[in-house]
Amino acid sequence: MKQITNYHALPLVAVALTLLAAGCGRDNVKVYHVENGDIATSPPPVIASSAMPATMPDGLPVPDNSGLPKLKYTLPDGWKEKALTQLRVASFEISEGGKTADVSVIPLGGSAGGDAANVNRWRGQVGQAPQTEDELKKLVEPVEIAGQPADLYDLASTSPGSGDAARIVGAILHADDTAWYFKMMGDAELIEKNKPAFIALLKSVEFQKSDAPSAPIDMSKLPASHPAIPGLAAQAETTVNAGDKPTWTVPANWKEGQLAQFLVAKFVVQGSGDASAAVNVSQLNGDGGGLLPNLNRWRTQLGQPPMTEADAAALPTVDASGVKATLADFAGTDARSGKPARLVGLVLPANGQTWFYKLMGDPDIVAQQKDALIQFVQSTKYPAAK
C-alpha cells in the first residue's frame, strides 16, 4: 500500500513544514509542488561562493505555491523525513550505529551558477580542492532522474570541521530551466552503504503537472549580504509588474498555457496526435546575462554543443519595436523527451530589459509557426521604463 501526501514548495524557498512520519514497512510516496520556469541565466563562475547559505533567512513569508508542478518519489526503507529548511523541497536523515547522513533535494531557477561551481562547493564541504570544468567532467557517473539523464558525483575525503571520513554523493538534473540538486552527505561508510538506495530514489522521481498559478516570494526580505541567485530577481520583477506586461497580437491558433514562475506568458500550439510546441516569454533586467550564455542554454536543451561568440554574432536579426532582435534557429533532440525537436528563439533589448521568446517542440509545428512567432514579437509594445 502506498501512502501519498501533498506539500507545496518553491524552487528557491521551501515551505518549512514537518513531514508526516513514514509508515513502518510501507512503500512511501511523497508529492511536492515545484516550479519549471523559463529564465535566462548568466555565465557560471568556476568556483562557487562560500557565502551561499544553507537556508534562506528566517522570516521569509511562505508563498502560495499551489500552481507549481509536483515532485513525486519513493522513500527508501530506513530513511526518515526531516523538517524542511527554506531551500529544500525534500529532506531526509539516515542513521545507523551512531553514524548519520543527510539527504537534501534543492531546485534552483536557471543554471543556479553552473554545475562546476556547485560541484566545487560540494568538494569544499568534504575538504577537496576545486577543479576545472574539464576535470570535473571526468568524475561524472551517468544516472537517471525522472526518466531523464543526469550527472552523479561521488566525492570522498575528510570533513574540514571534524577531520572524520566524509563523503558526498550528489546528482544534478537540468529540467525545464530548473537545476535540481540531490545530495547525500555524511559518514563515508554509511554513504557507501546507502548509495544504491540513493540511486533508486533518483530513478523513482516523477514530475507531475499542477493546476493553478503560484505567488512570488518577497525579495525585500532577503538580507543585503545575500549573494545573487540568478533568475530570482527576474521572478519578482515579472510577478510584481504583472500589470505592466507588454501588449501583443496573439495568433489565433495559439492557446494560453499554464503560466509557471519566471514566465511572462506561455502559449501552446497543438498539432495532430500528441505533436505540439510551446512559446515561452520571459525577461531579465539589463543584458540578461549576455546573449551567448542564453543561446547556449537553448542549445543544451536540444543536446547541441555550445556556439562561439563569432557564431552568435553571425546570427540574423529581425526588426522589432525599433530594435534588432537576434533570431536563433536550432534543431536537435529534446533533452527531456528524447524526441526530435526544433527551437526558434528571439532575444531583444527593450527599456533596460532583455526579452526572450522561445518556440520549441515538434519540428514540423515549429517550422509552420516560425513566421507567426516573428510577427508576434514584432507586434509587441513594451511598457515605458520607470
N, C-alpha and C positions, 0 to 999 in steps of 0.2 A: 504494500500500500504506500502511495506517495503523498507526502504532506506538502501542500503548496501555500505559500504566503506571499503577499504583495507588499512592497515598500516602494517609496519614491526616493530618487537620488539624482542630483545634478552632477555632471561630469567634473565640475570644479568645486562643488560644495556638496558633500554627502549629508543626508539628514541624520542627526545624532540620535538614533533610536536603539534601544536594546532589543536584539532579535529574540524570537521565541526559541527556547531550548530544543535541541533535536531529540526526536523520539528514539528510545532505545531500540536498536535492532531494525530500524526502518531506513528505507532509501529516501533521503530527504532532498526535496527540490525546492529552491527558493527563487522568487521572481522579484526583480528590482527594476525601477524605471531609470533609464539612462537617455542620453542625447546623441543625435547623429548630425551635427551641424555641418555647414559647408563654409569654411572660413579659410582665408589666406594666412600664411604664416611667414615669419622672417627667417633668414638663413640661420641654421643652428650653430652654436659655438661648439668647439671640440670638447671642452671641459665644462661640466655643469657647475653652477654656483652653489657653494656650500650654504648660502643663506636661505635656500629654499626650505620652507618649514615643512614639518611632517603633517601639520594640520593647518587649517585656516584659523584666523583669530576667533577667540571667543566672542559671543555676542552677535555674530553674523546671523541675520534673520533667516529662518527656514522658509524657502520659497515653495510655491505650489508647483510641483513637478508632475502633475497628473498627465500631462501631454507627452511626456518623454517615452521613447521606446523602452522596452523591458529586457532585462538580462535574466536568463534562466540557467540554472546549473544544478548538478547533482553533488551533494555534500559527501565527501569521503567518510568512511567509518572512522570513528575515534576523534574526528576534528570537532572542536567546539566553537560555536559562534561567539564573537565578542561585540561589545557596543561599538558602533561606528564612530570614527573620528570624522572631521568635516571634509576630508578629501576622499574618503573611502566609500565605495558602494557595497563592499563586502569585506568582512574582517573575521579571521579565524585564529584559534590557538591550537597548537599541537603540544601535548605534554606527555612525557613518559620517563619514569625513573629519575625524576628531578631535573630532566632536561626539557627545554622548551623551544618552540619555533613559532614565528608569527607569519601569517599569510594575509596579504592585502590585495585588493583589486581597486585600482585608481584609473579612471578615464580622464583625459585632458583634451581640450579642443585643439584642432590642428595637429602639428607635429610635436607640440609641447617642448620645443627647444632642440629636438632631434634625438635620434637613438643613441648616437655616440656620447652625447652629453649625459644622458640618463644612465647609460651603462657604466660610464666612468664614475658617476655619482655612486652607483652600487659598488663599484670596485673600491672606492674610498671607504665605504662602510665595512668592508672586510680587510682593510689595510693594504690594498693593492694600488699600485701607481696607475695613473691614467695611460691609455694607449691611443694611438691614432685610429681614425675610422677604418683604414685598411687592415690594421692589426686586429681590431675588434671583429671584423667580418670573418676572420679565420676561426673565431671562437663560437660562431653561431651553430646551433643544432636546430634543424628544421622540426617544427611542431605544428599541430593543428589546433586552432581555436575556433569554435563555432563553424567548423567546416571550411575554414579559410587558412591559408598558410601564414605562419607567424615565426618569429625568431626566438629561440630559447638560449639563455646564457647560464652557465654553471661556474660560479666563482667561489673559490675556496682559499682561505688564508687564516688570519687571526684577527680577532676583534681589537680595534685600536684602543678601546676602553679597558677591557678585561684581560687581553692577551690570550684568551681561550680560543680554541679552534672554532672558526665560524665559517659559514657558507651561505651563499645566496643562489637560489635557482629562480631566475626571473624570465618572463616571456613578454614580448611586445607584439601587439597586433594593431595594425592601422586599418580602421574600418569606417567608412563614411566620414572621413576627415576628423576622426577622433582617434587619439592614440590611447590604447588600453595597456595598462601595466599590471601584470600579475606577478607578485613577488612572494617567495617563501624564504624567510631568513631566520637563522638561529644556530643552534648546536650542529656542528658539522655531521656528526654521526646520525642524529635524528633527521636531518635534512636528507641524507643519503637513503635512509630507510623509507622516507615518505615521498621521494621523487616520483616513483610510479603513480602514487595517488594524486600528486600534483598534476602530472600529465593527464591523468584520467579526468580530473576536474576541468582542465582546459578543453579537452575533447567534448565534454558534456555541455559546454556553454552553448546557449542559443540566444539569438537576438529576436525579440518579438515586437510587433507594432503596438502603438498605443492609440489613444482616441482624441485627446484634447490638447490645446496649446499649453505651454508651461510659462511660469513667471520668472523674471530675472532675479539675480541677486543684486544687492545694493553695493555698488563699487565704493561708495563713500565710507563703508565700514572697514575697508582694508587699511592697515596702517601705512604711513608714508614710506616706511622702510621695506615694505613687502616688495620682492622682486617682480618684475613684469611677467605676466603669464600671457603668451601670445594668444590673441583671439578673445580674451576675456573682456577687454575694454570695448571691443567691437560688439560683443554681445550686448553689453549695457547700452551702448550708443544706439544699436539697432532697435532695441525694445523701447527705451525711453522716448526716442524720437519717432515712434510709430506713426504719429500724426503728420510727420514731415516727410513721408515717403515720396518718392518720385511718382509722377503720373505717366501712364503709357497706354498704348493701344495693344490689347492682347489679341492674338489670332483666335479666330472662332473655334478652332478645334483644340485649343489648349485648355485644359481643365485645371482649376486650382488644386494643388496638392496639400498634404499635411505640412504645416509650417513648423519646422524644427527651429530650435535656437540657433543663432548665428545666421539665419536666413532672413532676408528682407521679403523675399517672395519665392514661391515654388509652383511650378506648373508641370502637368503630366500630359504627354501625348501618347495616346493608345493606338496601337496598330492591330493587325489581325492576330488572333490567338493570344499568346501571352507576350507578344513583342511590344515594347514600349520604350519611351525615352523621357527623361526628366530635364526640366530647365530650372536651375538654381541661381538665385540672385543674392549676392552678398556684398558687403562693403567694409572697408577699413579706412581709418584716418591716415592722412599722409600718403606715402607711396605704397602702403600695404605690405611692406617688407621687401619690395622690389619685384620687378617684372619676372626676371629669370627664376627665382625660387618658386613663384606661383605657377609658372608654366611647367616646371619640372615636377611640382606636386601633382599637376594634372597628368603628366606623362607617367608618373608612378602608378596612378590609378588604372592605367592601361598596360602596365607591365613593360613600359618603354624606358630605354636608358635616358639619362639627362641630356639636355641640349646645352650648348655653349652660349656665351654672350653674343658671339657672332651669329649663331643660328637664330637667336631671339631677335636680333637687330634686323635680320633679313626677312622676318615675317611681314606679310602685307598689313595694311591699315585700312580702316573704314572711317569715313567722316560721320561723326555722331555728336549732336549737341555742341557743335562748334569746335570739337577737339578730334584728335586722331585716336581711334580705338585700335589696339593691336588685335589682330584676328589669328587665332590658332586653330588648326585642324589636325587632330591626331587620331590614329587608328591602332587598335591592338586587342588585347584580351582583358575584359573586366576582371580586376583582381579579386572581386568578391564572388562573382558567379562563375568565372571560368569561361564565359561565353564571349564570342567576338563582339567588340564594341567600338564605337567611334565617339569622339568628343570634339565639339566645336565650341570655342570659348572666345569671348571678347573682354579685354581689360582696358578701362579708360579712366582718366582722372576727371573729377568734377568737383569744384568748390572745396578744394582741400581734402578730398577723399578719393579713394580708388574703388571703382566698382568692378565686380566680377560677374560675368554672365556665362553660365556653363550649360550647354546642351549635351547630354550624354546618354547613350543607350544603344538600342538596336541600330546597326549601321545603316540599314535602308531608311528607317524613320529619320535618323539624324541627317542623312543626305537630302531627304524630302523637305526637312524643316530648317535647313541652314539659311536659306534666304529669309524665311519668316523670322528667324532669330535676329538677323541683321536689321530687318525692318523694325522689329520690336525695340531693339536698342536705339535705333535712330529716332523712334517716336518718343523716347523718354525725355521728360522735362524734370530737372532736378530742383529741389528746394534751394532757395538762396542761402548762401553761407551766413552763419550767425556770428 
